[in-house]
Amino acid sequence: MDYGDYLKEEKSYEGYYEFPFKPENKEPVVIKPEDRITEIYPPDRPHTSNIVWVWASTDLITQTEFVLSPGAFFGPPDSHAGDEMYYVLSGTLTEIQPELGTVIEAEAGDAILIPKGSFHQSYNFGDEEANILCAIAPRMWDETGPAPEMEGDMKLFKAGKDLKDSGGIEDVKFKQEGARSIDRLGEYPMDGEKARARRAHIKIEESQRLPVIHGEEHPIIVRFIVSNDLLHMAELQLPSGGEGPRTSEAESHQGDETLYVTEGKITVFFPDRKDAIDVPEGRVALIPEGVEHQYQNFTDGPVKGIFSVAPGL
């Protein structure tokens, strides 16, 4: 089934892991907003739901985007069968780990790592929409479907309650470990298994990203937000100008890549195929595992995008 055939069929959450292609038919493609899967979550509780758009969902990675309106929250808390990354595109997101009672407030440009199996619930206490880019790997849920509801009560403030009652769960606050070196790739901001054992969410502010130089003869800056054994997320930036269009050196990944363009228009060139795709701001490209590609900027201004890769760089 090709992309065009898929769009003729009804799209729903049941298309997870094979949208826009089944695993054996994956090809590079740009997904348009009108072609996304649209749903609310949770679907059985519309009064405490958020709207979700599925940009791409393969057997290796799922890329979604969701919006919380001012004053809204989604509930009850849920968890996933993979590591999940939230990247705040706009607004302010407030996120609770309800078993620990830890709360993170994230602004535009900040990100939150939610380890596999860690329960979470999102709130918008601001006066504008909170728009969140989300990547999950390897899967959103296991074969049995959505995770069972959390056992026990959420750890919320209540007057007169013993605030020191931890319920036997250690509350471990995150602190950045070690120097920000390229040697940290694969365990940034911390080792994946260690993060999952802690269950605490991790906030990565824009200033805490791990910057690396991609390429020797044609360098670009790449700023990693997370890099572990299940998932990688980073921002790439190409300036404009030069002898020709700014073009990164060719690369391919040991996993599927999604690219969400946050500023300008990024062209992705495929040297083996001798063709290219344009990815305008606010759209997503899917680049399957092993496909060689280069990022290009043919515009008169800088271009930026958030890419996610799973499982391997």
C-alpha positions as CSV (number, residue, x, y, z in Angstrom):
1,M,0.0,0.0,0.0
2,D,1.4,3.4,-0.9
3,Y,0.7,6.7,0.8
4,G,-2.0,7.7,-1.7
5,D,-3.8,4.4,-1.1
6,Y,-3.7,4.8,2.6
7,L,-5.3,8.2,2.5
8,K,-8.3,6.7,0.8
9,E,-9.0,4.5,3.9
10,E,-10.5,5.6,7.2
11,K,-7.7,6.8,9.5
12,S,-7.9,6.1,13.2
13,Y,-5.7,5.1,16.2
14,E,-5.8,1.6,14.9
15,G,-3.4,2.7,12.2
16,Y,-0.6,3.1,14.8
17,Y,2.7,1.4,13.8
18,E,1.7,1.4,10.0
19,F,1.0,5.0,9.2
20,P,1.6,6.3,6.5
21,F,3.1,2.9,5.4
22,K,3.2,-0.7,6.6
23,P,6.7,-1.7,7.8
24,E,7.6,-3.4,4.5
25,N,6.5,-0.4,2.3
26,K,8.2,2.6,4.0
27,E,9.4,5.4,1.8
28,P,10.5,9.0,2.4
29,V,7.4,11.2,2.5
30,V,6.1,14.6,3.7
31,I,2.9,14.3,5.7
32,K,0.5,17.2,5.3
33,P,-1.7,18.5,8.1
34,E,-4.9,17.4,6.4
35,D,-3.5,13.9,6.1
36,R,-2.8,13.4,9.8
37,I,-4.8,11.0,12.0
38,T,-7.0,13.2,14.3
39,E,-8.3,11.9,17.6
40,I,-9.0,13.0,21.1
41,Y,-7.4,11.3,24.1
42,P,-8.8,9.7,26.1
43,P,-11.7,9.1,23.8
44,D,-14.0,7.8,26.5
45,R,-13.5,11.0,28.6
46,P,-14.0,14.0,26.3
47,H,-14.3,16.5,29.2
48,T,-10.7,15.7,30.3
49,S,-9.2,15.1,26.9
50,N,-6.8,16.8,24.5
51,I,-6.8,16.8,20.7
52,V,-4.0,14.6,19.2
53,W,-2.7,14.5,15.6
54,V,-0.6,11.5,14.6
55,W,2.0,12.6,12.0
56,A,3.6,9.3,11.6
57,S,3.6,5.9,13.4
58,T,5.9,3.1,12.2
59,D,7.1,-0.1,13.8
60,L,10.0,1.9,15.2
61,I,8.7,5.4,16.2
62,T,5.5,7.3,16.7
63,Q,5.4,11.1,16.1
64,T,2.3,13.0,17.3
65,E,1.3,16.6,18.3
66,F,-1.3,17.6,20.8
67,V,-2.9,20.7,22.1
68,L,-4.3,21.6,25.5
69,S,-6.6,24.6,25.6
70,P,-6.2,27.1,28.4
71,G,-7.3,25.7,31.7
72,A,-7.6,22.2,30.4
73,F,-5.9,18.9,31.4
74,F,-6.1,15.3,30.2
75,G,-6.8,12.5,32.5
76,P,-6.7,10.0,34.0
77,P,-2.9,9.6,34.0
78,D,-1.4,7.2,31.5
79,S,1.9,5.5,30.7
80,H,3.5,4.0,27.6
81,A,5.4,1.0,26.4
82,G,8.3,3.2,25.3
83,D,10.2,6.4,26.2
84,E,8.3,9.5,25.4
85,M,9.5,13.0,24.6
86,Y,7.5,16.2,24.9
87,Y,8.8,19.2,23.1
88,V,6.9,22.4,23.8
89,L,6.2,24.3,20.6
90,S,4.2,27.1,22.2
91,G,2.5,27.9,25.5
92,T,3.3,26.5,28.9
93,L,2.9,22.8,29.8
94,T,2.6,21.6,33.4
95,E,3.3,17.9,33.8
96,I,2.9,15.8,36.9
97,Q,4.3,12.3,37.7
98,P,1.4,11.4,39.9
99,E,3.0,8.5,41.7
100,L,5.9,10.8,42.9
101,G,4.0,14.1,43.1
102,T,6.8,15.8,41.1
103,V,5.7,18.6,38.8
104,I,7.5,20.2,35.8
105,E,6.6,23.5,34.2
106,A,7.9,23.7,30.6
107,E,7.9,26.8,28.3
108,A,8.4,26.9,24.5
109,G,11.7,25.4,23.6
110,D,11.8,23.2,26.7
111,A,11.4,19.4,26.6
112,I,10.4,16.7,29.0
113,L,11.6,13.1,29.0
114,I,8.9,10.7,30.3
115,P,10.6,7.3,30.8
116,K,8.9,4.1,29.7
117,G,6.2,3.0,32.1
118,S,6.2,6.3,34.0
119,F,2.7,7.7,34.6
120,H,2.0,11.3,33.6
121,Q,-0.8,13.8,33.3
122,S,-0.7,17.2,31.5
123,Y,-2.2,20.5,32.4
124,N,-2.4,24.0,30.8
125,F,-2.7,26.7,33.5
126,G,-1.8,29.4,31.0
127,D,-3.9,31.8,28.9
128,E,-2.9,30.4,25.5
129,E,-2.9,27.0,23.9
130,A,-0.1,24.6,24.9
131,N,1.1,23.0,21.7
132,I,3.3,19.9,22.2
133,L,5.4,17.8,19.8
134,C,5.6,14.2,21.0
135,A,7.8,11.3,20.0
136,I,7.5,7.7,21.5
137,A,9.7,4.7,20.9
138,P,9.6,1.9,20.4
139,R,5.8,1.7,20.9
140,M,3.0,3.7,22.4
141,W,1.3,0.6,23.9
142,D,2.0,-3.1,24.0
143,E,-0.1,-5.7,22.2
144,T,-2.9,-5.5,24.8
145,G,-3.6,-1.9,24.1
146,P,-3.5,1.2,26.4
147,A,-1.9,0.7,29.8
148,P,-4.2,-0.1,32.8
149,E,-5.1,2.9,35.0
150,M,-2.6,3.8,37.7
151,E,-3.1,2.0,41.0
152,G,-3.5,4.2,44.1
153,D,-4.2,7.9,44.4
154,M,-2.4,10.8,42.7
155,K,0.0,12.6,45.0
156,L,-1.7,16.0,45.1
157,F,-1.6,18.7,47.7
158,K,-4.4,18.6,50.2
159,A,-4.6,20.7,53.3
160,G,-4.0,18.6,56.5
161,K,-2.5,15.7,54.7
162,D,0.9,14.3,55.8
163,L,3.1,15.8,53.1
164,K,6.0,13.5,54.0
165,D,4.1,10.3,53.1
166,S,5.9,9.2,49.9
167,G,4.0,5.9,49.5
168,G,7.3,4.1,49.5
169,I,8.5,5.7,46.3
170,E,11.8,7.5,46.2
171,D,11.6,11.0,44.8
172,V,14.8,11.5,42.9
173,K,15.5,14.9,41.5
174,F,17.4,15.1,38.2
175,K,20.7,16.9,38.0
176,Q,22.7,16.9,34.8
177,E,25.6,14.4,35.1
178,G,29.0,15.0,33.6
179,A,30.3,17.4,30.9
180,R,28.3,18.1,27.8
181,S,30.5,16.2,25.4
182,I,29.7,14.2,22.2
183,D,30.8,11.2,24.3
184,R,27.5,11.5,26.1
185,L,25.5,10.5,23.0
186,G,23.5,7.4,23.9
187,E,23.1,8.4,27.5
188,Y,22.0,12.0,27.5
189,P,20.8,13.6,29.7
190,M,21.2,10.3,31.6
191,D,21.4,6.5,30.9
192,G,18.0,5.3,29.7
193,E,17.7,2.3,32.0
194,K,18.6,4.4,35.0
195,A,16.0,7.0,34.0
196,R,13.3,4.2,33.7
197,A,14.2,2.8,37.1
198,R,13.8,6.2,38.7
199,R,10.5,6.9,36.9
200,A,10.9,10.6,37.5
201,H,10.3,12.9,34.5
202,I,13.3,14.9,33.3
203,K,13.1,18.5,32.1
204,I,15.6,19.6,29.4
205,E,15.7,23.3,29.0
206,E,16.9,24.9,25.8
207,S,20.2,25.9,27.5
208,Q,20.8,22.2,28.6
209,R,20.9,20.7,25.2
210,L,24.0,18.8,24.0
211,P,25.5,20.7,21.0
212,V,27.6,18.8,18.5
213,I,29.1,19.7,15.1
214,H,27.7,17.5,12.3
215,G,30.1,17.2,9.3
216,E,33.7,18.2,8.7
217,E,33.7,19.9,5.2
218,H,30.1,21.1,5.4
219,P,29.4,21.6,9.1
220,I,26.0,22.3,10.7
221,I,25.1,22.6,14.3
222,V,22.9,19.9,15.9
223,R,21.7,20.3,19.5
224,F,20.6,17.0,21.1
225,I,17.7,17.1,23.6
226,V,17.8,13.4,24.4
227,S,19.9,10.5,23.3
228,N,19.5,7.0,24.8
229,D,19.1,3.4,23.9
230,L,15.5,3.8,22.7
231,L,15.1,7.3,21.3
232,H,17.0,10.4,20.1
233,M,15.7,13.9,19.7
234,A,17.6,16.9,18.5
235,E,17.3,20.3,16.8
236,L,19.1,20.9,13.6
237,Q,19.8,24.4,12.2
238,L,21.1,25.4,8.7
239,P,22.0,29.1,8.1
240,S,21.5,30.7,4.7
241,G,24.1,32.0,2.4
242,G,27.4,30.8,1.1
243,E,28.7,29.7,-2.3
244,G,25.6,27.5,-2.8
245,P,22.7,26.3,-0.7
246,R,23.7,25.2,2.8
247,T,23.8,21.5,2.6
248,S,24.7,19.0,5.3
249,E,26.9,16.0,4.7
250,A,25.1,12.7,3.8
251,E,23.9,10.5,6.6
252,S,21.6,7.5,7.3
253,H,20.3,6.2,10.5
254,Q,19.9,2.8,12.2
255,G,16.2,3.7,12.7
256,D,13.3,5.6,11.3
257,E,13.5,9.4,11.5
258,T,10.8,12.0,11.7
259,L,11.6,15.7,11.0
260,Y,9.2,18.5,12.2
261,V,10.2,21.9,10.7
262,T,9.9,24.7,13.2
263,E,11.3,27.6,11.1
264,G,11.5,28.1,7.4
265,K,11.5,25.3,4.8
266,I,14.0,22.4,4.9
267,T,14.7,20.4,1.7
268,V,15.8,16.8,2.2
269,F,17.9,15.4,-0.7
270,F,18.3,11.7,-1.3
271,P,21.6,11.2,-3.1
272,D,21.1,7.6,-3.9
273,R,17.6,8.3,-5.4
274,K,18.6,11.6,-7.0
275,D,15.4,13.3,-5.7
276,A,14.3,15.5,-2.9
277,I,11.3,16.6,-0.8
278,D,10.4,20.0,0.6
279,V,9.3,20.2,4.2
280,P,7.6,23.5,5.0
281,E,7.3,24.9,8.5
282,G,4.7,23.0,10.6
283,R,5.0,19.7,8.5
284,V,6.7,16.4,9.1
285,A,8.9,14.2,7.0
286,L,9.3,10.5,7.5
287,I,12.8,9.2,6.5
288,P,12.9,5.4,6.9
289,E,15.8,3.5,8.4
290,G,18.9,3.2,6.2
291,V,17.9,5.9,3.7
292,E,20.8,8.2,2.9
293,H,19.8,11.9,3.0
294,Q,21.1,15.5,3.3
295,Y,19.4,18.6,4.7
296,Q,19.4,21.7,2.5
297,N,18.4,25.3,2.9
298,F,17.4,27.1,-0.3
299,T,15.8,30.0,1.5
300,D,17.1,33.5,2.4
301,G,16.9,32.9,6.2
302,P,17.9,30.2,8.7
303,V,15.9,27.0,8.9
304,K,15.4,24.8,11.9
305,G,13.7,21.5,12.7
306,I,13.3,19.0,15.4
307,F,14.2,15.4,14.4
308,S,13.6,12.2,16.3
309,V,15.3,8.9,15.5
310,A,14.6,5.4,16.9
311,P,16.2,3.2,17.8
312,G,19.8,4.0,16.7
313,L,21.6,7.0,15.3
